[in-house]
């Protein structure tokens, strides 16, 4: 069913649910990533769910929609969070198309320290050490326990 913070309007009313419910939820997650809070937060789970159904989606306040990137991201999220699933982005492929249309930022951070750049040596990373998984540890512990039972 999902978390009330990210639940699509059609899930709230137990309506016809398809992949577009996930697109709505992803829009809510993107909103959370940009704003640092869920789009709706009622005093109870039921109130939060109803807010998804009837309340207007809050504006993105921490995104500069006047820039090219901001406008595209804002439009993308708006396409995800349409209340009516018929008006929502129809597929994740459409979302991917929008993301791929965004040109990467070419701006570089400006050095404001006033100091000369320092030459640094590039250190090669160590070879990756094989990690022992919890499952391996569990099996090893079980074998050790079985061995101890047999010996004693």
N, CA, C and O of each residue as an XYZ file, in Angstrom:
608
protein
N       0.827     -1.202      0.000
C       0.000      0.000      0.000
C       0.862      1.253      0.000
O       0.573      2.173     -0.766
N       1.900      1.337      0.815
C       2.768      2.498      0.770
C       2.644      3.387      1.988
O       1.759      3.214      2.826
N       3.551      4.340      2.062
C       3.565      5.301      3.154
C       2.592      6.432      2.838
O       2.526      6.873      1.690
N       1.842      6.909      3.813
C       0.920      8.022      3.567
C       1.605      9.264      2.992
O       0.971     10.043      2.281
N       2.875      9.453      3.290
C       3.584     10.630      2.778
C       3.756     10.592      1.255
O       3.918     11.636      0.623
N       3.721      9.416      0.679
C       4.028      9.273     -0.745
C       2.912      8.569     -1.518
O       3.117      8.154     -2.658
N       1.760      8.436     -0.921
C       0.660      7.679     -1.494
C      -0.086      8.494     -2.548
O      -0.402      9.666     -2.342
N      -0.357      7.858     -3.663
C      -1.073      8.547     -4.743
C      -2.554      8.699     -4.382
O      -3.085      7.928     -3.582
N      -3.216      9.694     -4.974
C      -4.640      9.904     -4.680
C      -5.496      8.673     -4.964
O      -6.433      8.387     -4.219
N      -5.185      7.944     -6.034
C      -5.993      6.760     -6.349
C      -5.782      5.629     -5.349
O      -6.667      4.793     -5.167
N      -4.631      5.593     -4.705
C      -4.408      4.602     -3.650
C      -5.248      4.932     -2.418
O      -5.743      4.036     -1.734
N      -5.400      6.220     -2.146
C      -6.154      6.661     -0.972
C      -7.602      6.177     -1.040
O      -8.182      5.777     -0.031
N      -8.174      6.218     -2.240
C      -9.576      5.818     -2.377
C      -9.724      4.370     -2.861
O     -10.820      3.935     -3.214
N      -8.604      3.627     -2.872
C      -8.597      2.236     -3.329
C      -9.162      2.129     -4.742
O      -9.922      1.216     -5.064
N      -8.767      3.093     -5.575
C      -9.210      3.096     -6.968
C      -8.334      2.202     -7.828
O      -7.560      1.392     -7.318
N      -8.465      2.359     -9.144
C      -7.635      1.597    -10.078
C      -6.195      2.078     -9.954
O      -5.898      3.256    -10.154
N      -5.316      1.156     -9.624
C      -3.916      1.510     -9.389
C      -3.057      0.849    -10.446
O      -3.163     -0.353    -10.686
N      -2.209      1.640    -11.073
C      -1.259      1.100    -12.032
C       0.098      1.770    -11.812
O       0.334      2.368    -10.763
N       0.974      1.670    -12.786
C       2.330      2.192    -12.654
C       2.367      3.695    -12.399
O       3.357      4.204    -11.873
N       1.313      4.407    -12.760
C       1.292      5.854    -12.554
C       1.217      6.229    -11.077
O       1.580      7.346    -10.706
N       0.754      5.315    -10.235
C       0.777      5.553     -8.786
C       2.231      5.642     -8.320
O       2.564      6.456     -7.457
N       3.091      4.805     -8.892
C       4.519      4.853     -8.553
C       5.160      6.143     -9.053
O       6.054      6.688     -8.406
N       4.705      6.627    -10.198
C       5.228      7.888    -10.734
C       4.856      9.039     -9.799
O       5.672      9.926     -9.550
N       3.621      9.025     -9.282
C       3.203     10.037     -8.309
C       4.093      9.963     -7.064
O       4.574     10.982     -6.570
N       4.300      8.744     -6.570
C       5.126      8.564     -5.373
C       6.545      9.058     -5.612
O       7.146      9.674     -4.732
N       7.078      8.794     -6.787
C       8.422      9.285     -7.119
C       8.448     10.812     -7.124
O       9.421     11.417     -6.673
N       7.397     11.430     -7.627
C       7.296     12.895     -7.580
C       7.333     13.402     -6.146
O       7.956     14.424     -5.860
N       6.668     12.690     -5.251
C       6.685     13.059     -3.829
C       8.088     12.902     -3.244
O       8.529     13.726     -2.444
N       8.778     11.849     -3.645
C      10.146     11.631     -3.167
C      11.067     12.737     -3.685
O      11.907     13.247     -2.944
N      10.907     13.106     -4.962
C      11.721     14.192     -5.515
C      11.437     15.502     -4.774
O      12.354     16.273     -4.490
N      10.166     15.745     -4.466
C       9.792     16.927     -3.693
C      10.517     16.904     -2.354
O      11.096     17.909     -1.940
N      10.487     15.761     -1.678
C      11.156     15.625     -0.390
C      12.654     15.900     -0.519
O      13.237     16.579      0.326
N      13.274     15.377     -1.569
C      14.717     15.581     -1.766
C      15.055     17.057     -1.950
O      16.091     17.521     -1.475
N      14.197     17.782     -2.627
C      14.463     19.200     -2.878
C      14.071     20.099     -1.708
O      14.754     21.082     -1.421
N      12.986     19.767     -1.044
C      12.460     20.639      0.007
C      12.834     20.214      1.421
O      12.760     21.018      2.351
N      13.236     18.950      1.590
C      13.599     18.471      2.916
C      12.411     18.106      3.783
O      12.545     17.953      4.997
N      11.245     17.966      3.163
C      10.028     17.589      3.896
C       9.055     16.971      2.899
O       9.123     17.260      1.705
N       8.153     16.124      3.381
C       7.168     15.554      2.460
C       6.202     16.640      1.994
O       6.041     17.657      2.668
N       5.562     16.432      0.850
C       4.649     17.467      0.349
C       3.439     17.687      1.239
O       2.936     18.806      1.344
N       2.973     16.630      1.877
C       1.825     16.746      2.778
C       2.140     16.045      4.085
O       2.709     14.953      4.099
N       1.764     16.685      5.180
C       1.973     16.076      6.485
C       0.853     16.532      7.406
O       0.879     17.627      7.967
N      -0.127     15.655      7.540
C      -1.242     15.941      8.433
C      -0.923     15.486      9.844
O       0.150     14.944     10.107
N      -1.863     15.712     10.747
C      -1.644     15.302     12.138
C      -1.851     13.800     12.321
O      -1.434     13.232     13.330
N      -2.497     13.158     11.344
C      -2.662     11.702     11.368
C      -2.369     11.157      9.969
O      -2.307     11.910      8.997
N      -2.190      9.846      9.886
C      -1.955      9.222      8.581
C      -3.153      9.446      7.661
O      -2.981      9.720      6.473
N      -4.364      9.332      8.206
C      -5.572      9.525      7.408
C      -5.654     10.950      6.858
O      -6.020     11.154      5.701
N      -5.315     11.921      7.687
C      -5.333     13.312      7.236
C      -4.300     13.532      6.126
O      -4.576     14.223      5.145
N      -3.130     12.951      6.282
C      -2.091     13.059      5.253
C      -2.587     12.452      3.947
O      -2.395     13.030      2.877
N      -3.221     11.293      4.034
C      -3.741     10.626      2.836
C      -4.796     11.489      2.141
O      -4.800     11.598      0.915
N      -5.678     12.093      2.913
C      -6.715     12.946      2.331
C      -6.106     14.193      1.677
O      -6.625     14.692      0.678
N      -5.023     14.682      2.238
C      -4.353     15.849      1.650
C      -3.846     15.524      0.242
O      -3.894     16.374     -0.647
N      -3.364     14.306      0.039
C      -2.932     13.894     -1.302
C      -4.096     13.911     -2.281
O      -3.918     14.169     -3.471
N      -5.276     13.637     -1.774
C      -6.447     13.578     -2.629
C      -7.018     14.949     -2.973
O      -7.440     15.179     -4.107
N      -7.033     15.866     -1.995
C      -7.785     17.112     -2.204
C      -6.959     18.396     -2.157
O      -7.357     19.401     -2.747
N      -5.842     18.383     -1.481
C      -5.057     19.622     -1.338
C      -4.224     19.891     -2.583
O      -3.784     18.968     -3.269
N      -4.022     21.158     -2.856
C      -3.131     21.556     -3.951
C      -1.695     21.227     -3.539
O      -1.297     21.467     -2.400
N      -0.932     20.680     -4.469
C       0.455     20.318     -4.169
C       1.236     21.594     -3.863
O       1.111     22.579     -4.592
N       2.047     21.593     -2.788
C       2.791     22.802     -2.433
C       3.831     23.171     -3.495
O       4.335     22.317     -4.223
N       4.129     24.451     -3.556
C       5.131     24.933     -4.519
C       6.530     24.526     -4.067
O       6.802     24.379     -2.875
N       7.397     24.351     -5.039
C       8.812     24.091     -4.742
C       9.461     25.437     -4.432
O       9.592     26.283     -5.316
N       9.859     25.633     -3.201
C      10.410     26.926     -2.798
C      11.931     26.979     -2.865
O      12.511     28.062     -2.931
N      12.581     25.818     -2.848
C      14.046     25.808     -2.826
C      14.648     25.533     -4.199
O      15.846     25.274     -4.317
N      13.818     25.591     -5.231
C      14.265     25.344     -6.589
C      14.088     26.617     -7.388
O      13.001     27.194     -7.395
N      15.130     27.067     -8.057
C      15.052     28.273     -8.864
C      14.466     27.913    -10.221
O      15.191     27.517    -11.134
N      13.162     28.051    -10.347
C      12.468     27.674    -11.575
C      12.749     28.649    -12.715
O      12.314     28.420    -13.844
N      13.477     29.744    -12.431
C      13.813     30.710    -13.480
C      15.029     30.268    -14.295
O      15.297     30.830    -15.357
N      15.755     29.283    -13.819
C      16.886     28.764    -14.582
C      16.391     27.633    -15.473
O      15.328     27.063    -15.228
N      17.166     27.306    -16.512
C      16.767     26.236    -17.425
C      16.606     24.914    -16.680
O      15.609     24.212    -16.849
N      17.603     24.582    -15.850
C      17.541     23.320    -15.108
C      16.381     23.316    -14.123
O      15.663     22.323    -14.004
N      16.202     24.417    -13.426
C      15.119     24.507    -12.452
C      13.755     24.368    -13.102
O      12.865     23.713    -12.558
N      13.588     24.986    -14.272
C      12.311     24.911    -14.977
C      12.019     23.480    -15.431
O      10.885     23.010    -15.335
N      13.044     22.797    -15.922
C      12.854     21.419    -16.386
C      12.520     20.509    -15.208
O      11.607     19.688    -15.293
N      13.257     20.655    -14.114
C      13.014     19.817    -12.930
C      11.626     20.099    -12.368
O      10.900     19.171    -12.011
N      11.255     21.369    -12.287
C       9.933     21.741    -11.779
C       8.833     21.150    -12.660
O       7.840     20.628    -12.154
N       9.013     21.232    -13.965
C       8.040     20.681    -14.906
C       7.957     19.163    -14.774
O       6.871     18.587    -14.836
N       9.097     18.528    -14.593
C       9.146     17.078    -14.454
C       8.384     16.641    -13.199
O       7.575     15.715    -13.249
N       8.647     17.310    -12.083
C       7.961     16.953    -10.840
C       6.470     17.228    -10.967
O       5.647     16.436    -10.507
N       6.121     18.349    -11.590
C       4.699     18.662    -11.791
C       4.009     17.575    -12.611
O       2.855     17.229    -12.355
N       4.726     17.040    -13.599
C       4.166     15.956    -14.408
C       3.960     14.677    -13.623
O       3.085     13.874    -13.946
N       4.767     14.490    -12.592
C       4.662     13.288    -11.754
C       3.528     13.386    -10.736
O       2.922     12.375    -10.382
N       3.242     14.589    -10.270
C       2.352     14.737     -9.116
C       0.943     15.195     -9.473
O       0.214     15.698     -8.618
N       0.568     15.024    -10.712
C      -0.815     15.351    -11.091
C      -1.771     14.488    -10.276
O      -1.562     13.283    -10.136
N      -2.807     15.098     -9.748
C      -3.788     14.354     -8.947
C      -4.491     13.288     -9.788
O      -4.695     12.165     -9.326
N      -4.858     13.637    -11.010
C      -5.535     12.714    -11.904
C      -4.483     11.893    -12.652
O      -3.655     12.449    -13.374
N      -4.515     10.589    -12.482
C      -3.515      9.719    -13.105
C      -3.493      9.866    -14.625
O      -2.451      9.669    -15.248
N      -4.628     10.209    -15.225
C      -4.691     10.390    -16.682
C      -3.839     11.577    -17.148
O      -3.375     11.596    -18.288
N      -3.633     12.556    -16.278
C      -2.851     13.743    -16.634
C      -1.391     13.637    -16.214
O      -0.587     14.514    -16.531
N      -1.047     12.574    -15.506
C       0.297     12.356    -15.000
C       1.217     11.876    -16.117
O       0.737     11.405    -17.148
N       2.540     11.990    -15.928
C       3.467     11.381    -16.880
C       3.056      9.929    -17.061
O       2.753      9.241    -16.086
N       3.046      9.466    -18.291
C       2.487      8.148    -18.568
C       3.442      6.991    -18.307
O       3.011      5.847    -18.164
N       4.737      7.285    -18.245
C       5.687      6.193    -18.037
C       7.013      6.724    -17.495
O       7.304      7.917    -17.570
N       7.798      5.808    -16.953
C       9.137      6.175    -16.493
C      10.019      6.523    -17.691
O      10.975      7.286    -17.556
N       9.704      5.972    -18.854
C      10.459      6.311    -20.074
C      10.316      7.801    -20.385
O      11.278      8.453    -20.792
N       9.118      8.327    -20.192
C       8.899      9.769    -20.414
C       9.724     10.585    -19.420
O      10.305     11.612    -19.774
N       9.766     10.122    -18.193
C      10.567     10.795    -17.172
C      12.048     10.762    -17.557
O      12.758     11.758    -17.417
N      12.496      9.617    -18.036
C      13.889      9.476    -18.464
C      14.201     10.409    -19.630
O      15.278     11.002    -19.679
N      13.270     10.540    -20.560
C      13.457     11.458    -21.692
C      13.682     12.884    -21.194
O      14.549     13.602    -21.694
N      12.890     13.279    -20.205
C      13.034     14.633    -19.657
C      14.409     14.782    -19.010
O      15.099     15.776    -19.236
N      14.804     13.798    -18.210
C      16.101     13.863    -17.534
C      17.253     13.905    -18.535
O      18.226     14.631    -18.334
N      17.145     13.131    -19.609
C      18.210     13.100    -20.610
C      18.282     14.394    -21.415
O      19.311     14.686    -22.025
N      17.202     15.171    -21.424
C      17.206     16.431    -22.162
C      17.958     17.535    -21.419
O      18.283     18.570    -22.002
N      18.228     17.316    -20.157
C      18.908     18.327    -19.349
C      20.403     18.293    -19.655
O      21.055     17.258    -19.522
N      20.926     19.431    -20.064
C      22.357     19.541    -20.333
C      23.105     19.608    -18.999
O      22.663     20.280    -18.068
N      24.241     18.907    -18.912
C      25.010     18.979    -17.659
C      25.538     20.387    -17.422
O      25.844     21.119    -18.363
N      25.636     20.745    -16.165
C      26.181     22.056    -15.813
C      27.673     22.068    -16.109
O      28.389     21.127    -15.770
N      28.131     23.128    -16.737
C      29.546     23.247    -17.078
C      30.276     24.204    -16.152
O      31.489     24.386    -16.261
N      29.530     24.815    -15.239
C      30.140     25.789    -14.351
C      31.121     25.109    -13.404
O      30.876     24.007    -12.913
N      32.215     25.779    -13.164
C      33.197     25.280    -12.218
C      33.208     26.225    -11.021
O      32.970     27.426    -11.154
N      33.485     25.669     -9.871
C      33.541     26.487     -8.661
C      34.704     27.464     -8.769
O      35.792     27.094     -9.212
N      34.481     28.677     -8.375
C      35.510     29.705     -8.418
C      36.347     29.635     -7.145
O      35.815     29.510     -6.042
N      37.679     29.720     -7.318
C      38.577     29.690     -6.165
C      38.591     31.086     -5.555
O      39.087     32.034     -6.164
N      38.048     31.204     -4.362
C      37.983     32.507     -3.707
C      39.003     32.627     -2.578
O      39.015     33.627     -1.859
N      39.856     31.618     -2.416
C      40.803     31.642     -1.303
C      41.959     32.602     -1.566
O      42.571     33.101     -0.621
N      42.269     32.871     -2.845
C      43.395     33.740     -3.158
C      44.736     33.032     -3.058
O      45.773     33.654     -3.289
N      44.744     31.765     -2.726
C      45.996     31.016     -2.594
C      46.314     30.293     -3.891
O      45.427     29.985     -4.688
N      47.597     30.029     -4.083
C      48.024     29.274     -5.249
C      47.576     27.826     -5.102
O      47.592     27.280     -3.999
N      47.176     27.196     -6.213
C      46.804     25.786     -6.116
C      47.999     24.934     -5.690
O      49.134     25.202     -6.083
N      47.739     23.927     -4.899
C      48.785     23.034     -4.403
C      48.774     21.776     -5.255
O      47.723     21.191     -5.513
N      49.979     21.365     -5.692
C      50.083     20.116     -6.435
C      49.792     18.967     -5.484
O      50.320     18.924     -4.372
N      48.972     18.059     -5.910
C      48.675     16.902     -5.078
C      48.981     15.634     -5.849
O      48.868     15.583     -7.074
N      49.365     14.631     -5.116
C      49.664     13.346     -5.721
C      48.389     12.517     -5.728
O      47.671     12.446     -4.730
N      48.121     11.900     -6.854
C      46.945     11.047     -6.940
C      47.310      9.688     -6.371
O      48.216      9.015     -6.862
N      46.606      9.301     -5.349
C      46.861      8.028     -4.700
C      45.930      6.993     -5.306
O      44.715      7.184     -5.363
N      46.514      5.907     -5.753
C      45.707      4.832     -6.312
C      44.983      4.106     -5.179
O      45.581      3.821     -4.141
N      43.722      3.812     -5.373
C      42.992      3.100     -4.316
C      43.520      1.676     -4.159
O      43.982      1.052     -5.115
N      43.438      1.183     -2.923
C      43.837     -0.199     -2.669
C      42.897     -1.138     -3.402
O      41.761     -0.790     -3.722
N      43.399     -2.330     -3.657
C      42.518     -3.321     -4.244
C      41.394     -3.585     -3.267
O      41.598     -3.637     -2.054
N      40.222     -3.748     -3.808
C      39.054     -3.952     -2.950
C      39.198     -5.252     -2.168
O      39.476     -6.319     -2.716
N      38.998     -5.115     -0.888
C      39.056     -6.270     -0.011
C      37.710     -6.978     -0.099
O      36.655     -6.345     -0.057
N      37.766     -8.292     -0.221
C      36.513     -9.045     -0.279
C      35.774     -8.857      1.036
O      36.346     -8.968      2.121
N      34.518     -8.576      0.909
C      33.709     -8.353      2.096
C      33.031     -9.646      2.508
O      32.531    -10.407      1.680
N      33.029     -9.869      3.802
C      32.342    -11.036      4.330
C      30.909    -10.626      4.601
O      30.650     -9.691      5.359
N      30.005    -11.314      3.991
C      28.597    -10.958      4.171
C      28.049    -11.549      5.459
O      28.639    -12.452      6.052
N      26.934    -11.029      5.866
C      26.273    -11.525      7.070
C      25.914    -12.992      6.887
O      26.012    -13.784      7.824
N      25.497    -13.351      5.672
C      25.137    -14.750      5.412
C      26.347    -15.659      5.611
O      26.222    -16.741      6.185
N      27.516    -15.225      5.139
C      28.728    -16.020      5.303
C      29.058    -16.171      6.778
O      29.421    -17.255      7.235
N      28.929    -15.079      7.517
C      29.178    -15.145      8.953
C      28.188    -16.070      9.645
O      28.559    -16.818     10.549
N      26.944    -16.021      9.227
C      25.923    -16.881      9.825
C      26.229    -18.354      9.564
O      26.127    -19.188     10.463
N      26.607    -18.666      8.315
C      26.945    -20.052      7.977
C      28.162    -20.505      8.771
O      28.178    -21.612      9.311
N      29.182    -19.653      8.845
C      30.399    -20.000      9.594
C      30.073    -20.221     11.071
O      30.591    -21.151     11.689
N      29.219    -19.373     11.634
C      28.838    -19.516     13.040
C      28.066    -20.810     13.261
O      28.269    -21.503     14.259
N      27.178    -21.131     12.323
C      26.404    -22.365     12.432
C      27.319    -23.591     12.368
O      27.152    -24.530     13.147
N      28.291    -23.585     11.436
C      29.242    -24.698     11.338
C      30.076    -24.824     12.608
O      30.334    -25.931     13.080
N      30.489    -23.705     13.149
C      31.279    -23.709     14.381
C      30.448    -24.286     15.531
O      30.944    -25.085     16.325
N      29.191    -23.878     15.611
C      28.300    -24.378     16.653
C      28.066    -25.877     16.499
O      28.072    -26.612     17.487
N      27.858    -26.336     15.260
C      27.652    -27.770     15.017
C      28.892    -28.570     15.382
O      28.788    -29.653     15.958
N      30.060    -28.042     15.050
C      31.306    -28.692     15.381
C      31.468    -28.786     16.896
O      31.890    -29.818     17.418
N      31.138    -27.726     17.585
C      31.262    -27.704     19.049
C      30.310    -28.726     19.671
O      30.663    -29.375     20.656
N      29.114    -28.876     19.112
C      28.142    -29.843     19.629
C      28.651    -31.277     19.415
O      28.483    -32.131     20.285
N      29.263    -31.533     18.274
C      29.774    -32.867     17.984
C      30.950    -33.202     18.897
O      31.060    -34.323     19.394
N      31.821    -32.229     19.113
C      33.019    -32.483     19.926
C      32.635    -32.694     21.389
O      33.199    -33.569     22.046
N      31.712    -31.932     21.901
C      31.372    -32.029     23.315
C      30.201    -32.917     23.467
O      29.739    -33.143     24.585
